[in-house]
Amino acid sequence: MLSSFADDSQVLVQGASRGIGLEFVRQLLAEPSIGRVVATCREPERAAELATFAAGERRLHIVGLDVADEESIAHAAAATAGLTDRLHLVVNCAGILHDDRQSVAPEKRLADVRADALAAGFAVNAFGPLLVAKHFERLLAHRERAVFASLSARVGSIGDNRLGGWYAYRGAKAAQNMFTRTLAIEWARSHRNVICVALHPGTTDTDLSRPFQANVPPGKLFSTGRTVRQLLEVIDRLLPADTGRFLAWDGSEIPW
Ligand SMILES: NC(=O)c1ccc[n+]([C@@H]2O[C@H](COP(=O)([O-])OP(=O)(O)OC[C@H]3O[C@@H](n4cnc5c(N)ncnc54)[C@H](OP(=O)(O)O)[C@@H]3O)[C@@H](O)[C@H]2O)c1
């Protein structure tokens, strides 16, 4: 149970149609202190599982947001501002590693690198959370504790890169980390209530990891339920001094 969130806390889960984001919505709705969950996804009409959560649940609001489209982010921020004047938690979950619709797949070697795939990966994984910060900033600018968390990935660590490959995903997550750190410095001056972090969820059984799960050692593949429980524990324990950090699912620090 969350202990750092006051009654009637208002939260936003960005990228909530599937995987880890969907599970964040489920677990947050089970928390008595959460007064409202705004769950965003790019195609609400196709987010069937998310829609089932809304039945009989007045605290859940589903809002369209394509994180690769700044205008859509601005519209979603305006829609959210019509529901609440403040947010206590924003979790950016949207991410792509492979996407059949855009013929995006992680590169094994330099020859696989394509400009359009790099652009698609950077738009969602790197620019997305930063543009969400820009448009939702006014809802985080209050005096109560707030957390702005973006799901990153250990493979975005430059210091930890021993295997190579996956140029677009690694590069975009590294850029996302730099944006998170830069934003944390700005908000430590202008919005001292906001704790801004990058979080590595651990390898989790979702569509994103599915093609690569054969290489995961037994016991190292988390269910979405376990991942979100662990991440909520990390988020709950965050202190103002933690702003600007890159943390793993167990609260340990990851090198940039
Ligand atoms: N799973 C892992 O092992 C793992 C490990 C490390 C880090 N992560 C990170 O954790 C986050 C969540 O990953 P996951 O495993 O839950 O992935 P997932 O199951 O593949 O879900 C990805 C989510 O991102 C959304 N999305 C993609 N492009 C979008 C866009 N343009 N606008 C809005 N939403 C968009 C998808 O929405 P649609 O349904 O509309 O496609 C979906 O909800 C990602 O940032 C990922 O990089 C995951």
The ligand as a MOL file (V3000), in Angstrom:
LIG
                    3D

  0  0  0     0  0            999 V3000
M  V30 BEGIN CTAB
M  V30 COUNTS 48 52 0 0 0
M  V30 BEGIN ATOM
M  V30 1 N 9.3300 -5.0290 -21.0070 0
M  V30 2 C 10.6230 -4.9010 -20.6830 0
M  V30 3 O 11.3490 -5.9060 -20.4990 0
M  V30 4 C 11.2270 -3.5260 -20.5120 0
M  V30 5 C 12.5680 -3.4610 -20.0850 0
M  V30 6 C 13.1460 -2.2100 -19.9300 0
M  V30 7 C 12.4210 -1.0630 -20.1780 0
M  V30 8 N 11.1210 -1.1660 -20.5980 0 CHG=1
M  V30 9 C 10.3950 0.0880 -20.8490 0
M  V30 10 O 9.1570 0.0770 -20.1690 0
M  V30 11 C 8.1810 0.8130 -20.9030 0
M  V30 12 C 6.9250 -0.0370 -21.0850 0
M  V30 13 O 7.2660 -1.1480 -21.8830 0
M  V30 14 P 6.3240 -2.4270 -22.0430 0
M  V30 15 O 7.1740 -3.6120 -21.8520 0
M  V30 16 O 5.0760 -2.2470 -21.2420 0 CHG=-1
M  V30 17 O 5.9900 -2.3060 -23.6100 0
M  V30 18 P 4.7200 -2.7960 -24.4770 0
M  V30 19 O 3.9900 -3.8820 -23.7740 0
M  V30 20 O 5.2600 -3.0340 -25.8370 0
M  V30 21 O 3.7970 -1.5030 -24.4550 0
M  V30 22 C 4.2550 -0.3400 -25.0740 0
M  V30 23 C 3.2450 0.7550 -24.8310 0
M  V30 24 O 3.7220 1.9380 -25.4710 0
M  V30 25 C 2.6450 2.4850 -26.1890 0
M  V30 26 N 3.0680 3.3410 -27.2960 0
M  V30 27 C 3.9370 3.0570 -28.2880 0
M  V30 28 N 4.0130 4.1030 -29.1330 0
M  V30 29 C 3.1650 5.0510 -28.6580 0
M  V30 30 C 2.7960 6.3480 -29.0770 0
M  V30 31 N 3.2910 6.9060 -30.1940 0
M  V30 32 N 1.9150 7.0560 -28.3260 0
M  V30 33 C 1.3990 6.5100 -27.1910 0
M  V30 34 N 1.6870 5.2910 -26.7560 0
M  V30 35 C 2.5720 4.5670 -27.4800 0
M  V30 36 C 1.8730 1.2760 -26.7080 0
M  V30 37 O 0.6040 1.6760 -27.1450 0
M  V30 38 P -0.1910 0.9330 -28.3860 0
M  V30 39 O -0.9920 -0.1600 -27.7270 0
M  V30 40 O -1.0060 2.0190 -28.9600 0
M  V30 41 O 0.8540 0.3960 -29.3240 0
M  V30 42 C 1.8730 0.4250 -25.4400 0
M  V30 43 O 0.8820 0.8430 -24.5340 0
M  V30 44 C 8.8450 1.2130 -22.2190 0
M  V30 45 O 9.2850 2.5490 -22.1320 0
M  V30 46 C 10.0330 0.2690 -22.3180 0
M  V30 47 O 11.0800 0.8330 -23.0600 0
M  V30 48 C 10.5100 -2.3740 -20.7600 0
M  V30 END ATOM
M  V30 BEGIN BOND
M  V30 1 1 1 2
M  V30 2 2 2 3
M  V30 3 1 2 4
M  V30 4 1 4 5
M  V30 5 2 4 48
M  V30 6 2 5 6
M  V30 7 1 6 7
M  V30 8 2 7 8
M  V30 9 1 8 9
M  V30 10 1 8 48
M  V30 11 1 9 10
M  V30 12 1 9 46
M  V30 13 1 10 11
M  V30 14 1 11 12
M  V30 15 1 11 44
M  V30 16 1 12 13
M  V30 17 1 13 14
M  V30 18 2 14 15
M  V30 19 1 14 16
M  V30 20 1 14 17
M  V30 21 1 17 18
M  V30 22 2 18 19
M  V30 23 1 18 20
M  V30 24 1 18 21
M  V30 25 1 21 22
M  V30 26 1 22 23
M  V30 27 1 23 24
M  V30 28 1 23 42
M  V30 29 1 24 25
M  V30 30 1 25 26
M  V30 31 1 25 36
M  V30 32 1 26 27
M  V30 33 1 26 35
M  V30 34 2 27 28
M  V30 35 1 28 29
M  V30 36 1 29 30
M  V30 37 2 29 35
M  V30 38 1 30 31
M  V30 39 2 30 32
M  V30 40 1 32 33
M  V30 41 2 33 34
M  V30 42 1 34 35
M  V30 43 1 36 37
M  V30 44 1 36 42
M  V30 45 1 37 38
M  V30 46 2 38 39
M  V30 47 1 38 40
M  V30 48 1 38 41
M  V30 49 1 42 43
M  V30 50 1 44 45
M  V30 51 1 44 46
M  V30 52 1 46 47
M  V30 END BOND
M  V30 END CTAB
M  END
